[in-house]
Amino acid sequence: MYKKTIIFLLPVLLVWGALEFFYRTTETNYTYKHKQIITEYTDSEILLFGNSHALYGLDPTFFERKTFNISNVSQSLYFDELLFNKHAKKLPDLKAIVLTVSYFSLSQEDNTSEDLWRKYFYRQQMQLEVPIISDFDVKKYSVSLARRFNKSVELFQEYIENGTNVNCFENGYGMQDASDIVEDKEEITPIIVKKHEDGLKDFTTNTKRLERIIEACKQNGISVFLVEMPVYKTYYDSLNSEKKENITSTLEALEKKYGNAYFLKLSQDARFEAADLRDADHLTNKGAEKCSRILNDYIEERLERN
């Protein structure tokens, strides 16, 4: 009986061990960005935080000061704060940080669907202490168990095809090309709106989180820029009006309360066209250049005042 059990378990253990080795030795955006910020970008003056809207929408190339993009796909304000706490004090030249705020950012709860597997990778590959992970959670010690098997296989295939799982540039900006552009943005908009509508309107947790970051920056002479990124008009118009107004009023209140906080609302800025957008809520490379230049000028103008 024991022999049969061992024979049955052996292939499973071999696959698990191989995947664990793969995840712990293969470079990803998480490991790469961690390495970059502690080696090549220790003299950064600006840090860009956020989710995919920042990852593909803010290119440090177009900022006058040395800038690093530490955003990741589906990165919540929860992880923005953890990353800020880990790195900000180690960057002596830091003058400003950018926190991009999406429609769902302020209402997003901790440890929900977007964090189900990513939290383990932030811990293991970005060396963060992540309080929402229990010491009794086996995935804390084995990241290969955090992802579904088919997703791990896809990632491995991507590595075989490309020789890497890193899809960002050395400054942290995400790689994208024309193949990412959605031609019919009207068709995709309802799908994205439904995906982003969580039905939640309580901003308490994330507002306090923003206040902690802003307070810490104030103590260290760092300016904080709260930015609503450009989105497709139909997408913006389809979102809950009351929630949009509450987001704006919350960010405006933070700007008014703190002398080092600035709110820049680009979500429906007339300088952006449909062609600047890849889909309903992400910029193309051209759109990202435009957005980055606009934000750079906005930051420089305010830093020069101080």
TIFIBA-947755 format. One record per atom (N, C-alpha, C): x, y, z; residue in one letter. Coordinates in steps of 0.1 Angstrom, whole numbers, padded with zeros to 4 digits, always signed. Example, Ala and Ser with C-alpha at 12.3 -4.5 7.8 and 13.67 -1.06 7.14 Angstrom:
// residues 2
+0132-0057+0078a+0123-0045+0078a+0132-0033+0078a+0128-0022+0071s+0137-0011+0071s+0129+0000+0079s
This chain:
// residues 306
+0008-0012+0000m+0000+0000+0000m+0009+0013+0000m+0019+0013+0009y+0028+0024+0009y+0035+0026-0004y+0039+0015-0010k+0046+0016-0023k+0037+0022-0034k+0024+0018-0034k+0015+0024-0044k+0013+0039-0041k+0012+0042-0028t+0011+0057-0025t+0022+0065-0029t+0034+0059-0027i+0047+0066-0031i+0047+0068-0046i+0044+0057-0053i+0044+0057-0068i+0034+0068-0073i+0022+0069-0066f+0012+0079-0070f+0017+0093-0068f+0023+0095-0056l+0027+0108-0052l+0040+0113-0059l+0048+0104-0063l+0061+0108-0069l+0060+0118-0080l+0052+0115-0091p+0050+0125-0102p+0045+0139-0097p+0036+0138-0087v+0030+0151-0082v+0041+0159-0075v+0049+0152-0067l+0060+0159-0060l+0071+0164-0070l+0073+0157-0080l+0083+0161-0090l+0078+0174-0097l+0066+0174-0101v+0060+0185-0108v+0060+0197-0098v+0056+0195-0086w+0056+0206-0076w+0070+0212-0074w+0079+0203-0073g+0093+0207-0071g+0099+0215-0082g+0095+0210-0095a+0100+0217-0107a+0094+0231-0108a+0081+0232-0105l+0074+0245-0105l+0080+0255-0095l+0082+0249-0083e+0088+0257-0072e+0101+0263-0076e+0110+0254-0082f+0123+0258-0086f+0122+0269-0097f+0112+0267-0106f+0110+0277-0117f+0106+0290-0111f+0097+0291-0102y+0092+0303-0097y+0103+0310-0088y+0111+0303-0082r+0122+0309-0073r+0134+0312-0081r+0136+0308-0093t+0148+0311-0101t+0146+0319-0113t+0134+0320-0118t+0131+0327-0130t+0127+0341-0127t+0133+0351-0134e+0130+0365-0132e+0116+0369-0137e+0109+0377-0130t+0096+0382-0133t+0096+0397-0131t+0085+0403-0135n+0084+0418-0132n+0087+0421-0117n+0082+0412-0109y+0083+0414-0094y+0098+0414-0090y+0105+0404-0094t+0119+0402-0090t+0128+0413-0097t+0124+0416-0110y+0132+0426-0117y+0130+0440-0112y+0118+0444-0108k+0116+0457-0103k+0122+0458-0089k+0122+0447-0081h+0128+0448-0068h+0143+0450-0070h+0149+0442-0079k+0164+0444-0082k+0167+0458-0086k+0159+0463-0096q+0162+0476-0101q+0162+0487-0091q+0152+0487-0082i+0151+0498-0073i+0161+0498-0062i+0167+0486-0059i+0177+0486-0049i+0192+0486-0055i+0193+0486-0068t+0206+0487-0074t+0208+0499-0084t+0199+0499-0094e+0201+0509-0105e+0194+0522-0102e+0184+0522-0093y+0175+0534-0092y+0175+0539-0077y+0186+0537-0071t+0187+0542-0057t+0187+0558-0056t+0190+0564-0068d+0191+0578-0068d+0178+0584-0075d+0167+0577-0075s+0155+0581-0081s+0150+0594-0073s+0144+0603-0081e+0138+0615-0075e+0123+0614-0075e+0117+0605-0084i+0103+0603-0085i+0100+0588-0086i+0090+0584-0078l+0085+0570-0079l+0071+0570-0084l+0068+0561-0093l+0054+0560-0098l+0048+0547-0093l+0037+0548-0086f+0029+0537-0081f+0016+0535-0088f+0011+0522-0087g-0003+0520-0092g-0004+0506-0099g-0015+0505-0106n-0019+0492-0112n-0015+0493-0127n-0021+0485-0136s-0018+0485-0150s-0020+0499-0157s-0028+0507-0151h-0030+0521-0157h-0017+0529-0156h-0010+0527-0146a+0003+0533-0144a+0014+0525-0151a+0014+0512-0150l+0024+0504-0156l+0025+0507-0171l+0014+0508-0178y+0014+0510-0192y+0011+0525-0196y+0009+0533-0186g+0005+0547-0189g+0015+0558-0185g+0025+0554-0177l+0035+0564-0173l+0049+0559-0175l+0056+0565-0185d+0069+0561-0189d+0080+0571-0184d+0088+0566-0175p+0098+0574-0168p+0108+0581-0178p+0109+0576-0190t+0117+0582-0201t+0114+0597-0203t+0101+0600-0201f+0097+0614-0204f+0096+0623-0192f+0102+0619-0181f+0103+0627-0169f+0117+0633-0168f+0118+0646-0164e+0130+0653-0164e+0140+0647-0153e+0134+0643-0142r+0142+0637-0131r+0142+0622-0132r+0152+0616-0126k+0153+0602-0126k+0141+0596-0120k+0134+0587-0127t+0121+0582-0123t+0120+0567-0125t+0114+0561-0115f+0112+0546-0116f+0097+0543-0115f+0093+0534-0123n+0079+0529-0123n+0078+0516-0115n+0073+0516-0103i+0072+0504-0095i+0058+0498-0094i+0050+0502-0104s+0036+0497-0105s+0036+0483-0111s+0025+0476-0109n+0023+0462-0114n+0008+0460-0118n+0006+0450-0126v-0008+0447-0129v-0016+0445-0117v-0028+0451-0116s-0037+0449-0104s-0031+0452-0091s-0021+0461-0091q-0015+0465-0078q-0025+0475-0071q-0029+0471-0059s-0038+0479-0051s-0030+0489-0043s-0038+0498-0036l-0032+0508-0027l-0025+0501-0015l-0031+0489-0012y-0025+0481-0001y-0010+0479-0004y-0007+0474-0016f+0007+0471-0020f+0015+0483-0023f+0008+0494-0028d+0015+0507-0030d+0021+0511-0016d+0013+0510-0006e+0018+0514+0007e+0029+0505+0012e+0028+0492+0011l+0039+0483+0015l+0052+0486+0007l+0051+0489-0005l+0063+0492-0013l+0068+0505-0010l+0060+0515-0007f+0064+0528-0003f+0072+0527+0010f+0066+0520+0020n+0072+0518+0033n+0086+0511+0032n+0087+0502+0023k+0100+0495+0022k+0111+0503+0015k+0107+0511+0005h+0118+0517-0003h+0120+0532-0001h+0109+0539+0002a+0110+0554+0002a+0122+0560+0011a+0123+0554+0023k+0134+0560+0032k+0148+0556+0027k+0149+0546+0018k+0162+0542+0013k+0166+0550+0000k+0157+0559-0004l+0160+0567-0016l+0162+0582-0012l+0175+0585-0009p+0178+0599-0003p+0174+0610-0012p+0173+0608-0025d+0170+0619-0035d+0156+0620-0038d+0147+0612-0032l+0133+0612-0036l+0126+0625-0033l+0120+0631-0043k+0114+0644-0042k+0098+0643-0043k+0094+0632-0051a+0079+0631-0053a+0076+0617-0056a+0063+0614-0052i+0058+0601-0056i+0044+0603-0063i+0041+0594-0072v+0028+0595-0079v+0020+0583-0076v+0008+0585-0071l-0002+0575-0068l-0013+0576-0077l-0014+0566-0087t-0025+0567-0096t-0038+0561-0089t-0049+0567-0091v-0062+0563-0085v-0072+0560-0096v-0076+0547-0097s-0086+0543-0106s-0099+0543-0100s-0110+0541-0108y-0123+0541-0103y-0126+0532-0091y-0119+0521-0091f-0121+0511-0081f-0110+0511-0069f-0101+0520-0070s-0089+0520-0061s-0094+0523-0047s-0102+0533-0044l-0105+0537-0031l-0115+0528-0024l-0123+0521-0032s-0133+0511-0026s-0127+0497-0025s-0116+0494-0031q-0110+0481-0031q-0107+0476-0017q-0112+0464-0014e-0109+0458-0001e-0096+0451-0001e-0090+0449+0010d-0078+0441+0011d-0081+0426+0011d-0071+0419+0005n-0072+0405+0004n-0084+0399-0003n-0088+0406-0014t-0099+0401-0022t-0093+0395-0035t-0102+0393-0045s-0099+0384-0056s-0086+0388-0063s-0083+0401-0065e-0070+0405-0072e-0058+0401-0064e-0059+0399-0051d-0047+0396-0043d-0046+0381-0040d-0055+0373-0045l-0056+0358-0041l-0042+0351-0043l-0036+0354-0054w-0023+0348-0056w-0011+0358-0056w-0014+0370-0060r-0004+0380-0061r+0003+0383-0048r-0004+0383-0037k+0002+0386-0024k+0014+0377-0021k+0014+0365-0025y+0025+0356-0022y+0037+0359-0031y+0035+0365-0043f+0046+0369-0051f+0052+0382-0046f+0044+0391-0041y+0049+0403-0035y+0058+0400-0023y+0054+0390-0016r+0062+0386-0004r+0075+0379-0008r+0074+0369-0017q+0086+0361-0021q+0095+0368-0031q+0089+0375-0040q+0097+0381-0051q+0100+0396-0050q+0093+0403-0041m+0096+0417-0039m+0100+0419-0024m+0101+0407-0017q+0106+0407-0003q+0099+0417+0006q+0086+0416+0005l+0077+0424+0013l+0072+0416+0025l+0070+0423+0036e+0062+0416+0047e+0047+0419+0044e+0040+0409+0042v+0026+0411+0038v+0016+0405+0049v+0011+0414+0058p+0004+0410+0070p-0009+0402+0067p-0015+0403+0055i-0027+0396+0052i-0024+0381+0049i-0011+0377+0049i-0008+0363+0047i-0006+0357+0061i-0013+0347+0064s-0012+0340+0077s+0001+0331+0077s+0007+0330+0089d+0018+0321+0091d+0014+0306+0089d+0001+0303+0090f-0003+0290+0088f-0008+0287+0074f-0006+0296+0065d-0009+0295+0051d+0002+0288+0044d+0000+0276+0039v+0011+0268+0032v+0016+0276+0020v+0008+0284+0013k+0013+0291+0001k+0023+0302+0005k+0024+0305+0017k+0034+0315+0022k+0048+0309+0019k+0049+0296+0020y+0062+0289+0019y+0064+0282+0006y+0053+0282-0003s+0055+0276-0016s+0046+0283-0026s+0053+0292-0033v+0045+0301-0043v+0039+0293-0054v+0045+0281-0057s+0039+0273-0068s+0025+0269-0065s+0022+0268-0053l+0008+0264-0049l-0002+0276-0049l+0003+0288-0051a-0005+0300-0051a-0013+0301-0065a-0007+0296-0075r-0013+0298-0088r-0020+0285-0093r-0030+0286-0102r-0036+0274-0108r-0026+0268-0117r-0026+0255-0118f-0016+0247-0126f-0016+0252-0140f-0027+0254-0147n-0027+0259-0161n-0021+0272-0162n-0022+0281-0152k-0015+0294-0153k+0000+0293-0152k+0004+0283-0144s+0019+0281-0142s+0024+0275-0155s+0016+0266-0162v+0021+0261-0175v+0022+0272-0185v+0012+0281-0185e+0012+0292-0195e+0025+0301-0193e+0028+0303-0180l+0040+0312-0177l+0052+0305-0181l+0053+0292-0179f+0065+0284-0183f+0066+0284-0198f+0055+0283-0205q+0055+0283-0220q+0060+0297-0225q+0056+0307-0218e+0060+0321-0222e+0075+0322-0220e+0080+0316-0209y+0094+0317-0207y+0102+0309-0218y+0097+0298-0222i+0104+0290-0232i+0104+0298-0246i+0093+0304-0249e+0092+0312-0261e+0100+0324-0261e+0100+0332-0250n+0107+0345-0250n+0120+0345-0242n+0123+0335-0235g+0135+0334-0227g+0135+0343-0215g+0123+0348-0212t+0121+0356-0200t+0107+0358-0197t+0104+0361-0184n+0090+0364-0180n+0089+0379-0176n+0100+0386-0179v+0100+0401-0176v+0094+0408-0188v+0084+0416-0186n+0078+0424-0197n+0077+0438-0194n+0088+0443-0188c+0089+0458-0186c+0103+0462-0189c+0105+0475-0191f+0118+0480-0194f+0126+0483-0182f+0138+0486-0183e+0147+0488-0171e+0142+0499-0161e+0134+0508-0166n+0128+0519-0158n+0115+0515-0152n+0110+0502-0155g+0098+0497-0149g+0086+0499-0158g+0087+0507-0169y+0075+0509-0178y+0072+0496-0185y+0059+0493-0186g+0054+0480-0192g+0056+0480-0207g+0060+0469-0212m+0061+0467-0227m+0047+0464-0233m+0045+0471-0244q+0032+0468-0252q+0035+0472-0266q+0027+0467-0275d+0028+0471-0290d+0015+0472-0296d+0014+0473-0309a+0002+0475-0316a-0008+0464-0315a-0003+0452-0312s-0011+0440-0311s-0021+0441-0298s-0017+0450-0289d-0025+0452-0277d-0037+0462-0279d-0037+0469-0291i-0047+0479-0293i-0061+0473-0297i-0071+0477-0290v-0085+0472-0293v-0091+0482-0302v-0096+0477-0314e-0101+0486-0324e-0115+0491-0320e-0124+0482-0315d-0137+0486-0311d-0138+0488-0296d-0136+0500-0292k-0136+0504-0278k-0150+0504-0272k-0159+0507-0281e-0173+0508-0276e-0178+0494-0272e-0174+0484-0280e-0178+0470-0277e-0172+0465-0264e-0160+0468-0261i-0153+0463-0249i-0157+0471-0237i-0161+0483-0238t-0164+0492-0227t-0174+0486-0216t-0185+0481-0220p-0195+0475-0210p-0188+0464-0202p-0180+0456-0209i-0173+0445-0202i-0164+0450-0191i-0156+0460-0194i-0147+0466-0185i-0154+0473-0174i-0164+0480-0177v-0172+0487-0167v-0178+0477-0156v-0183+0466-0161k-0189+0455-0153k-0178+0449-0144k-0166+0447-0150k-0155+0442-0142k-0150+0451-0131k-0151+0464-0133h-0146+0474-0124h-0156+0478-0113h-0169+0475-0116e-0179+0480-0106e-0180+0470-0095e-0175+0473-0083d-0176+0465-0071d-0188+0468-0063d-0195+0478-0066g-0207+0482-0058g-0204+0487-0044g-0191+0490-0042l-0187+0495-0029l-0185+0510-0029l-0188+0517-0018k-0187+0532-0018k-0180+0536-0005k-0175+0527+0003d-0168+0530+0015d-0153+0532+0012d-0148+0544+0013f-0134+0547+0010f-0126+0548+0023f-0131+0545+0034t-0124+0548+0047t-0110+0542+0048t-0109+0529+0045t-0097+0522+0046t-0086+0528+0037t-0089+0530+0025n-0079+0534+0015n-0076+0549+0016n-0086+0557+0021t-0084+0571+0024t-0074+0573+0035t-0075+0564+0046k-0066+0564+0057k-0052+0560+0052k-0052+0551+0043r-0039+0546+0037r-0032+0557+0030r-0040+0565+0022l-0034+0576+0015l-0029+0586+0024l-0036+0589+0035e-0032+0599+0045e-0019+0595+0052e-0018+0581+0055r-0005+0577+0061r+0007+0579+0052r+0005+0577+0039i+0016+0579+0029i+0019+0594+0028i+0009+0602+0027i+0011+0616+0025i+0017+0622+0038i+0013+0618+0050e+0019+0622+0062e+0034+0618+0062e+0037+0606+0059a+0051+0602+0059a+0060+0610+0049a+0054+0613+0038c+0061+0621+0028c+0063+0635+0033c+0053+0640+0039k+0054+0654+0045k+0066+0655+0054k+0067+0645+0063q+0078+0645+0072q+0092+0645+0066q+0092+0640+0053n+0105+0638+0046n+0106+0648+0034n+0098+0658+0034g+0099+0668+0023g+0096+0662+0009g+0087+0652+0008i+0083+0646-0004i+0069+0650-0008i+0067+0654-0021s+0054+0658-0026s+0047+0645-0031s+0034+0645-0030v+0025+0634-0034v+0016+0639-0045v+0016+0632-0056f+0007+0635-0067f-0003+0624-0069f-0016+0628-0067l-0027+0618-0068l-0033+0620-0082l-0032+0610-0090v-0036+0612-0104v-0046+0602-0109v-0057+0608-0115e-0067+0600-0122e-0062+0599-0137e-0059+0587-0141m-0054+0585-0155m-0065+0587-0165m-0061+0590-0178p-0071+0591-0189p-0078+0578-0192p-0091+0579-0195v-0098+0567-0199v-0107+0571-0211v-0113+0561-0217y-0122+0563-0228y-0135+0569-0224y-0140+0579-0232k-0151+0587-0227k-0164+0578-0224k-0167+0569-0232t-0178+0560-0230t-0177+0552-0217t-0164+0548-0214y-0162+0541-0202y-0164+0550-0190y-0159+0562-0190y-0161+0571-0179y-0175+0575-0177y-0182+0577-0188d-0197+0581-0187d-0205+0570-0182d-0201+0557-0184s-0208+0546-0179s-0207+0542-0165s-0197+0548-0158l-0194+0546-0144l-0204+0553-0135l-0206+0548-0123n-0216+0553-0113n-0212+0568-0110n-0221+0577-0113s-0219+0591-0112s-0216+0595-0097s-0224+0590-0088e-0222+0593-0074e-0208+0589-0069e-0204+0577-0073k-0191+0572-0069k-0180+0581-0075k-0181+0584-0087k-0171+0593-0094k-0170+0606-0086k-0181+0612-0083e-0181+0625-0075e-0174+0623-0062e-0177+0612-0055n-0171+0609-0042n-0156+0607-0043n-0152+0601-0054i-0137+0599-0056i-0130+0613-0057i-0137+0621-0066t-0131+0635-0068t-0131+0643-0055t-0142+0643-0048s-0142+0651-0036s-0133+0646-0025s-0131+0633-0025t-0121+0627-0015t-0107+0631-0018t-0103+0631-0031l-0090+0635-0035l-0088+0650-0034l-0098+0657-0037e-0097+0672-0035e-0095+0675-0020e-0102+0668-0012a-0101+0671+0003a-0087+0668+0008a-0081+0657+0002l-0067+0654+0006l-0058+0665+0002l-0060+0670-0010e-0051+0681-0015e-0053+0693-0006e-0065+0696-0002k-0068+0708+0006k-0062+0706+0020k-0062+0694+0025k-0058+0691+0039k-0043+0692+0040k-0036+0687+0030y-0021+0685+0031y-0014+0694+0021y-0005+0702+0026g+0003+0711+0017g+0012+0704+0007g+0015+0691+0009n+0024+0684+0000n+0016+0675-0010n+0003+0676-0010a-0005+0667-0018a-0012+0675-0030a-0012+0669-0042y-0017+0675-0053y-0026+0665-0061y-0038+0670-0065f-0047+0661-0072f-0047+0665-0087f-0044+0656-0096l-0045+0659-0111l-0055+0649-0117l-0066+0655-0122k-0077+0647-0128k-0075+0647-0143k-0070+0636-0148l-0068+0635-0163l-0078+0625-0169l-0087+0620-0161s-0096+0610-0167s-0104+0614-0179s-0108+0627-0180q-0115+0632-0192q-0108+0645-0197q-0095+0645-0196d-0087+0657-0201d-0089+0658-0216d-0092+0669-0221a-0095+0671-0235a-0082+0669-0244a-0071+0669-0238r-0058+0667-0246r-0057+0653-0251r-0065+0644-0245f-0064+0630-0249f-0075+0626-0259f-0071+0618-0269e-0081+0614-0279e-0083+0599-0278e-0093+0593-0285a-0095+0579-0285a-0083+0571-0290a-0076+0577-0299a-0064+0570-0304a-0052+0569-0294a-0053+0577-0283d-0043+0576-0273d-0045+0564-0264d-0057+0557-0265l-0061+0546-0257l-0060+0533-0264l-0054+0523-0256r-0053+0510-0262r-0066+0502-0261r-0074+0505-0250d-0087+0499-0248d-0095+0509-0240d-0104+0505-0232a-0113+0514-0225a-0106+0522-0214a-0095+0517-0209d-0089+0523-0197d-0074+0522-0196d-0067+0519-0208h-0052+0518-0208h-0047+0527-0220h-0036+0533-0218l-0030+0541-0228l-0021+0533-0237l-0020+0538-0250t-0010+0532-0259t+0004+0538-0255t+0014+0534-0262n+0027+0540-0260n+0027+0555-0263n+0020+0559-0274k+0019+0573-0277k+0011+0580-0267k+0000+0574-0262g-0008+0581-0251g+0000+0582-0238g+0008+0572-0235a+0017+0572-0223a+0027+0583-0224a+0033+0585-0236e+0042+0596-0237e+0036+0609-0235e+0024+0611-0240k+0017+0624-0238k+0013+0626-0223k+0008+0615-0217c+0005+0616-0203c+0017+0619-0194c+0028+0612-0197s+0040+0613-0189s+0045+0628-0190s+0045+0633-0202r+0050+0647-0204r+0041+0657-0197r+0028+0655-0197i+0019+0664-0190i+0021+0663-0175i+0022+0651-0170l+0024+0649-0156l+0038+0655-0152l+0048+0653-0160n+0061+0658-0157n+0061+0673-0155n+0054+0680-0165d+0053+0695-0164d+0046+0699-0151d+0035+0692-0148y+0027+0695-0136y+0036+0693-0124y+0043+0682-0123i+0052+0680-0111i+0063+0690-0110i+0070+0693-0121e+0081+0703-0121e+0076+0716-0117e+0064+0721-0122e+0059+0734-0118e+0057+0735-0103e+0052+0724-0097r+0049+0725-0082r+0062+0722-0074r+0071+0714-0079l+0083+0712-0071l+0092+0725-0071l+0091+0733-0082e+0099+0745-0083e+0093+0756-0073e+0080+0755-0070r+0074+0764-0060r+0079+0762-0046r+0082+0749-0043n+0086+0745-0030n+0101+0749-0027n
